[in-house]
Amino acid sequence: MVGEVRSVLTRPQTPAGEQEKPGRWLLVAGLGAFALALGLYVIYTIIHPKSFTMDPVDLAVYRSGGLIVRHVRPLYDPRLAAPLYDWVGYGKLHLPFTYTPFAAIAFAVISLVPWWLSQQLSVAVDILALLTAVWLTLGALGYRRNQARLGVTLLGAAAVFWTEPVLRTMYLGQVNLVLMALIIWDLCQPDTENSRWWKGFGTGIAAGIKLVPLIFIPYLLLARKFRQAAMACAGFACTVLAGFAILPRDSAKWWFDGLFVQGGRTGFTGWAGNQSLDGLITRLTGSVNGAKPAWIVAAVLVGVAGVAGAGLLDRKGHPVAGLLMAALTGLLVSPISWDHHWVWIAPGALVGAHYAVLAYKGRAWRRHATRAAWALGILALAIVAWFGAWPARLFTARLNLGNDSLGLLWIPRNTNPVYYQWYGDRRWFTEYHWHGLALIAGNAYVLAGLALFGLLLALSLLLPQRTKEHDDEPGGVQAGNRASLRGRLRLPAA
């Protein structure tokens, strides 16, 4: 299958005039599919109480952090040593502000918007961010700016709209989709003379809000994109300096007192919602502290292999696959990867479908390419299905996450998050006693992530190294010049 995927990237091109009619049909199909997906969501919000469709606790934490930065009382208390991180927290769960000082500075903009309006804007921005991420991913894959690309964008967004990470992000008012779109925009833009010098800076800004995007810096280094890695470091350094300039006491506590490595501040590491290696190992071990040694070993091994494989994919002419492998590595090795952090499956499913189409169109150039196309197409569908927002009522009558029990994760019983605050780590927590199918469903995302990780790592090793002869072939793509691909590669489906 590796050979088939590689070979179709160098097939003869289709004349541009032959694409116009398929492009129109793709646009019509995309508009219909996305209108259906969005319409069903609107209907869902209308016929259900708000508790089913939105509980924006994370958005409230963002807004509270912004109000503290603006010294708005009573949230801001000048008597506290670190007003942001000594804050009592939001709501009954007393959710603390667990992001960087720079994130609070950025969220000050959100706090200027009335609360009722910010909730609506949050959903609209998330939908736009999803569309933007899909559009930019297609651009990085070589699709030109035309009707066909817009149609595929709408089709792809419709396919992943009703996945649990996407809906959960909108439900909580999270920032994941926006950060993902920022990183894809930053690292997938063409290498033109006007943009090259600052490419990577946006990824550093994203890492200044949530630290996990720092994983892209070693990936860029191993992909031999040293300027981009340097710009990512510069962007991150700017966020740290901005934090010390505006919030010196909170910045000192965050960086010097080690708050940034205390994953437990965000909640129970073994809770079902934490779909990272740390969460998986904690649930299997039955202890938060007891899982740490095994997690450190696993995180180092997966982290090194992941960024190395991502760099190899990039150098072999598959930069989008390399970018996604780096993102997947970050999800796996991070101490906390909540279910809504897995929005990266949206471009992942799209890339799988893209290579499936390429393999299918390349069947005339390589034997058995049809089987490769089927395998890749099934992979794309499996990602959407596995991460789908399936109502838990389809599998059980016992709701585990209130009215928002959507997705495979919430089939088994799980611990009430407040218990960890009240009692600390206890052996009687539900996740420590999962058996059988509960272990699979309750660890669905991290298990799927490990399977995808193994596949991408194998591809990074088995795909042939790009050579000058490959670049000189008709339709060949120079690995160091993605801008040339954007102007030459036609829509595979045409």
N, C-alpha and C positions, 0 to 999 in steps of 0.2 A: 504493500500500500504506500510505503514511503516513496518508492520510485515513481508511482503514478502521480502522487501529489506534486512531486518535484517537476515531473516532465511537463505537466500541463501549463506551467508558468512560462514556457518558452514556445507555445504553439503559435501558428500564424494568426494574424489578427483578422477581425471582421470589419469590412468597410463601414465607415460611420453612417452612411445613408441607410444601411440595413437595420440600424438600431432604432430608428425613430418610432416605428409602429410598436415594437415590443416595449419601448420606453413609455409610450402613452398608456398601454395596457397595464404595465407595472404601476404607474402612477394612480390609475383608477382603482386597481386592486388594493394598493396601499392605503389610499384614502378611505376606501370602504372598510378595510380590516381595522385600521386605527380608529375610525369613527365608531365601529362596533365595540372595540375594546374600551374606549373612553365612555361611550354611551352606557355600557353595562356598569361601569364604575359609578357613573352619575346616578343611574337607577338604584344601584346598591346603596349609595349614600342617602337617597331619598326614602327608600322603604325601610331602612334600618335606623335605629337610634344612633346618636353620635358615638356612643361607646363602642359600637361595632366598627366604625369607620375611621375614627381619629381620637387619639388620646395623646396630645402633643406634649408629653412630659419633657422630652429632650429639648424641644423648642422652647419650653418654659425655662429650662436650665440655661440655655443659650441667652435668652432674654434677660434672665436674672443676672448672669455674668456681665452682660452689657450695662445693666443698670448700676451694678457695683462699680464698674469702671468709670461711669459718669457721676459717681458719688450721689446717687439717688437713694434717699432713705425711705423706709427703714432697712432695705436690704444692705445698704452700705453702712458699716459701723466703724467709724474712725478709731475707736478704742481698741480694735483688734490688731494684733501684730501683722496679720496678713488678711485683709478684709475679704479677699476673693476665696482663699482656701480655708479660712477659719469660719466661713459662712456656715450656718446651721444646715442649709440644704433646702431643697424644694419638696413641698407636699408631705404626705404622711410618711413616705419612705425616706424623707430627708435626703434626697438625691444631691450629692455634692457636685461642685464644678470640677470635673476631672480632666479638663483640657488645658492646653498651654496658656500662659498669660496673653500671648499674642491672639489666641482664639477669642478670649474675652474682649480684647480690643476690637477685633473684627466684628464680634457680635454686638458691639455697642450700636452699630447701624441698625440691627434688628430691633433693638430696644426703643428706637425712635418711632417705630410704627405701632399704632394701636393694637392691642392684643387680639381683638376679634378679626382685624384685617390681616395680621401677620399669619394667622392660621390658614386663611384662604390663599394668601400669597405663597406660603410654604408649599402647598400642594401644586400650585401652578408652576413654581420654579422647579420643583422636582420633575414634573412632566417635561418641561422644556429641557432640563438637564439630561433626561433619558434620551430624548430625541437628538440632542446635540452630541451625546456620546456615541450613539449609533451612526449618525451622519459622519462624524470625524473618524470613526473606525473604518467605515467604508472608504473614506478618502485615503486613509493610510494603506488600505488594501489595493488601491489603484483605481477606484471608480471615479470617473470624471463628474464634474458638476453639471448634471443634466436631469431630465425627467426620470430616467431610469434609476439614478441614485436616490432621488427623493422618494420614488415609489418603494424601493427596497428599504430605505430608512423607515418609512411608515409601516411596512410589513414586519420588519424586524422588531420595531418598538411595540407593535401590537402583539407579537408573539411572546415577548418577555414582560409585558405590562402586568399580567396576572400571575407573576411569580411572587413568592412570599417575601424575598428580600426587598423587592421594589415596593410592594404594598406596605410592608412593615416600615420602610423608611418614610413613606408618606404618612402612615398612621402615627408615628412618633414625632414627626417634624424633624427628622434627622438630616444631616448634611452630607451623607455618603454619596448620593448621586451627583451633587455639585462638585465635590472633590474629585470623583472619578472623571467627570467631564473635563475638569481643569487639567488633570494629569494627561488625559488622552490628547486634549488640544495642545498642550505644551510639548509633549514628546513626539507627537505624530504629525506636526506641521512640516511642510516641505523644507528642505535645506536650501533656502535661497539666500542670496547675499544680504538681503534686508533683515532676515529673521535669524540667521544662524548664530549671531553673537550672543543673544540672550536666551536661546532655547535651553530649557532645563530650569530656568528661574522659577517658573510657575510651579513646578514639582517641589521645589524648596519651600515655596509659600504654603503648599498643601501640607507638607511635613511640619511646618510651623503651626498648623492648626491641629492635626492629628499626627503623631510621630511615626505611625506605621509606614507612610510613604518614603521614609528614609531608606527603605529596602531598595528603592530604585537607584540610589547612588552607587552601591557596589555593582549593581547590574549594568549601569552605564559604563563604569570603569572596565568591567570584563567584556563589554561589547565594544571597547576601544573608542567610546564616545567621550573623550576626556574633557572637551570643552563643555559639553552638556552636564557632565558630572560636577565640574567646577562651578557652573552656574547654579546647579541645584544646591550645592553647598553654600554659595553666596546668598541665594534666596532664603535658605534656612537661617543663616547667620543674621540676616537682616531682621527676621522675625524675632530672634532672641534679643537682639539689640533694642528693637522697638519695645519689647516687653520690659526690659530693664529701664528704659527711658521713661515709660509711662507708669509702670507698676513695679517699682524697684523692690518693695518688700515682698510682694507676692512672687516675683521672679526669683528672688533669692531663696524663698522657701521651696519653690517648684524644682529648681535646678540644684541647689546646694544641700537641701534637706532630703533629696531623693524621692520626692513625690512622683516624679515621672516614671519610676520603676515599680511603684506600688500598685500592681494590677488589682489587688483586692479592694482598693478604694471604690472601684466601680461596681462591686457586688460580689456575690458568691461565684468563685471561679468554676466550680463544678456544676453550676446551674445549666439546665438544658439549653438555654439560649446562647451559651458560650460555645461556639463551634470552632475551637482552635485545638491544636495538639495538647495544650495545657488543660483545656476543658475535658478532652477525651481521657487523658491520662489520670486526671483527678477523679473522674467518675469511676474509672477502672480500679484505681488504687484505694479509693474510699477515704482520702484525706487530702486536704489542700496542701499542707506542708510536706506530707509524705510523697507527693507527686513531683515536687520540685526537682530533685536530682535527675529523675528519668526524663522530665521535660527539658531540662537544660541540655542533656545529651542529644535528645531527639531534635530540639530546636537548632542546635549547632549543625548537626548532620544534614537536616533538611534545608537549613538556611544556606549552607555552603553549596550543596548540590543544586539547590534551586537557582541561585544567582549565577552559578557556573553554567547550568543548562540554559538559562535565559540568555546569557551572553553568547553562547554557542549558536542558539537559534537566530539571534540577531545577525551574527557574523556570517551565517550561512544563507542570509537573504530572506529571513522570515521575522522582521522586526516586530510585527504585531503579536505574533505568537510568543516572541521573547518578552514583550511587555506584559502580556497576560500571565506568563509563567512567573515573572517577578512579582506581580500583584498576588497571585495564588500563594507564592512562597510567604509573602507578608501576612496573608490571612492565616496560614498554618502556624507560623512561628510566633506570632503575636500572643502575649498572655491572654488577651481578651479579643475575641473576634465574634461579636454578637451576630445573630442571624441576619440582621439588616446590613452588616458590613459586606455580605456576600453579593452585593449588587454587581460585582465584576462578572458574574455569570451571564449578564446581559450581552456584553460584547463577546464573551466566550462562546455562547451559543451561535452568535452571528458569524464568527470566524469559522466555526465548525461547518455551518451551512455553506459559507463561501467556498471552502476547500472541497466540499462535496460537489458543488456545481462545477468547480474547475476539473475535478476528477471525472465527472460525467461528460463534460464537454471534451475532455482529453482522451476519451475511449478509442478514438480513431488513431491516436498516436502511441498508445501503450496498451498492451493486452491486459485484461483483468481490471481495467480501470473502473468498470461498472461496479465491481465488488467494492473497490475503494470508495466510490461515491456512495454506495449504500451504507457502508460502515460509518462514514463521516456524517451522512445525513441522519442515521439513527443516533449517533452521538449527540448531534445538535438537538434532536427531539428529546433524547433522554435527559439532557441538561434542563430543558424547559419543564419536562414532566416531573423530574426528581425535586426540583426547586419550586414547583407549582404551589399556588395558594389554595390547596385543597382544603375544604372545610373539614375540621376534625370530626364533625357530626357524621361524616361518611364512614368513619371507622370506629367511633366510640360515642356513647351517650354522655360521657363525663368530660366536660370542658376543663381544660387544664390552664388556660390563660385567659379566663374571662370570656368576653364575647369575641375576642380577636384570635381565637384558636384556628389559625389557618396554616396549613403546611404540615408535612410529615413529622416535623420536630415535636409538635404538640400532641401527638397521639399518646405517648406514655405519660404517666403522672410525673409531675415535677414539684420541686420545693417552692413554697411561697418565698419570694426574695426577701421579705422582711424578717424571716426566721434567722437568716445569717446575721442580720444586724442585732437581733435580740439575744441569740444564743451562741454566736460564733459557729465554728465548724463542728458538726455533730455526726456521728456514725449513722444516726437514724434518718438522715436526709434521703429523700426518695431516690435521687439519681444514683446513690451508692448501692441500690438494690434492684436495679434493672436486670432483666433476664430475657433471653430469646429475642423476639422481634423488637422488644422495647430498646435493646441495645443498638439495633440497626436504625430504627426510626429516630431514636433520641440523639444519635450521632450522625444523622443523615448527611449533613453538609460536610463535615470534616472527613467522613469516609469517602464521599464523592470527590472531595478535593484531593485526597491521597491517591485515588485512582487516576484522576486527571493529571496529577503531578507525575505519577509513574509513566503515563503515556507521553507527556511532554518531555520528560527526561530521556526516555527511549528515543523519541524523534530527534532530540538534540544530538544524540550520539550516532544515530543511524543515517540521518540525512547527509547527503554528500556535501563536501565543501564547495562553495561557489568558486568557479574559476573564471579567468578572462574569456575562455571559450564560451562559457555559459552566457556571459554578458553580451557577447558579440552575436549570439544567435538571434534570429528574427523574433522580435517581441521580448528579448532578454531584458533583464532589469539589473542595473548596476546597484550593488548593495550600498555603495556610498553616495548614491544620488537618487533618492526617492522622488525628487521633483520630476525627473524624466519619466518615471512610471506613471505619474498622475496625468501626464499629457498623452501617453501612448496606449495604456492598457484599456481595452474596451470592456463593457459589461459582459461577464462570462455567459449569462443566460441568453444573451442576444444571439 
